Amino acid sequence: GKRMAFMASPPASDEEEKKLKDKDDARVVSRDEKNARLWLLDVETRKVRPLAEGKWRISEFLWLPNGEEIAVVATDEPRQELFSERMFVMAVNDGRMREIARPAGPFGGLKVSPDGKTLAYTGSRGDGPSAHDLFLQPIAGGPARNLTASAFDRPVSSPVWLKDGNLVFLAASGFVRTLYRMSMDGRAEKMDIQPLPPSGGLVIGTDLLVFVADSSIQMPELWVKLGAGPAEKVTSFNKEWDDIPLIKPAIIAYPSFDKVAIEAALFLPPGYVSGTRIPLAVIVHGGPTGAWTDNFNSWAQLLASRGFAVLCPNIRGSTGYGFAFMAMNRKDWGGADFKDVMAGVDFLVAKGIADPERLGIGGWSYGGYMAAWAVTQTNRFKASVSGAPMTDLALEYGAEAAGINAYDTWFLGTPYENLSLFTARSPVTYVKNVKTPTLILCGENDVTDPIAQCYQFYRGLTRYGTEAEFVSYPREGHGPREEKHQMDVLDRMIGWFEKYLKK
């Protein structure tokens, strides 16, 4: 309790302050980056000293129970576009770093066992693309053990150690999140939490469970479960939503072109009469290693309340269906994943729900890419809403935030070696084919899918006379955060689909 560790950027020197003031601020990319440092604060004297000086980039830290060591995720080879993070134990007194693990792909969320001997973390199987399994790493060193890959092949999050040395964590299976208790021998048991399963924010004590829970028709609140009884909601941050009618989606499954089962949420308007053909909007999630889950979906709720059928498919590449399913679109963006989207459209047309003459597609990020890609591959859609898309994959690869680079490399390789693949899967390559009216939405300061992606596609559409509108949002990054901008996105999305699908 007498010492605190915290992350902060090093203070600017007098020379740096003067250069900044004089606007003599040319910056050498990569070399002049200042990584946040780990600092130690003596609470009584208020003295601060840096830990791990030099070229270290530290992304995560955790005190170990002995109070003399800190577990850190760090690299001393901070090449921005390569994944080089390793796991270390740092001695607080002299800052010495002892490497204990070198996972091949993304990992994080370190949690230390009660006996101080083991770190639990979520990590990737092999070299990527994202953290999927629960691993145990001996702090003394030695190989890590993947605890969940064979027991059940589902993405794990929010691990928490129990006092008895077992672990509790959340796992996503399709649209459902489940809390599991797992012993060190790899046996897992479901913890049935009523009336709502947790979605995150787990805090566990003796006979006490505190968590955040929500669903497609209930906003997030804090819940508490005491002993064996049901959980009770203890906050009402979102009580304004109690009087707003929300639509509970049906969870359906349909076969894709190659018989792979695709699960999806289907939202239908209130009072929908079976057998009536209505306009359909397909909304594709971001990622691609994302997923639609059982929580509030503003686009789907708004569209369904306005008379649209809305399909939210977990196409191949989604998480929640096992590692192999998540990796199925490797080197195949816009391939079989796009066919999964179209199979969903065909399924709802065959069911007599979707009007084949009034089909729309939309999404953000990877979903924005799919909305842009779709209209270059088919003229079946009469409206497309593409938010923060990738439209020129090679340009995007070279201009995106460096931290995402390793993820994209896992999927597609590099444009320096695989340029033909990047070109073949870029919407701009086929922009002259587009006949579908397309709305493009993008934050001006987006570093994930930079705004040049939107300009590139918009200029191509307008050059060939396709109906298009491009809206940029000042000050915004990859997803609008300002209230007026969030409302504008929803207004324009609804307006675009209504204009072209309700004729």
Salt bridges, closest charged atoms under 4 A:
GLU16 OE1 - LYS34 NZ 2.81
ASP22 OD2 - LYS18 NZ 2.74
GLU33 OE2 - ARG27 NH1 2.97
GLU53 OE1 - ARG37 NH1 3.90
GLU68 OE2 - ARG3 NH2 3.59
ASP76 OD1 - ARG86 NH1 3.03
GLU77 OE2 - ARG86 NH1 3.27
GLU81 OE2 - ARG79 NH2 2.78
GLU85 OE2 - ARG57 NH2 3.01
ASP94 OD2 - ARG96 NE 3.13
GLU99 OE1 - ARG86 NE 3.19
GLU99 OE2 - ARG102 NE 3.07
ASP133 OD2 - ARG125 NE 2.78
ASP133 OD1 - HIS132 ND1 2.79
ASP153 OD1 - ARG125 NH2 2.74
ASP185 OD2 - ARG187 NE 3.10
GLU189 OE2 - ARG181 NH1 3.42
ASP214 OD1 - ARG177 NH2 3.47
ASP258 OD1 - ARG316 NH2 2.93
ASP332 OD1 - ARG425 NH1 2.92
ASP340 OD2 - ARG316 NE 2.78
ASP346 OD1 - ARG380 NH2 2.87
ASP355 OD2 - ARG358 NE 2.85
ASP446 OD2 - HIS478 ND1 2.80
ASP449 OD2 - HIS478 NE2 3.89
GLU469 OE2 - ARG492 NH1 3.69
GLU476 OE2 - HIS485 ND1 2.79
GLU482 OE2 - ARG475 NE 2.76
GLU482 OE1 - HIS485 ND1 3.77
ASP488 OD2 - ARG492 NE 2.50
GLU498 OE1 - ARG306 NH1 3.18
GLU498 OE2 - LYS502 NZ 3.52
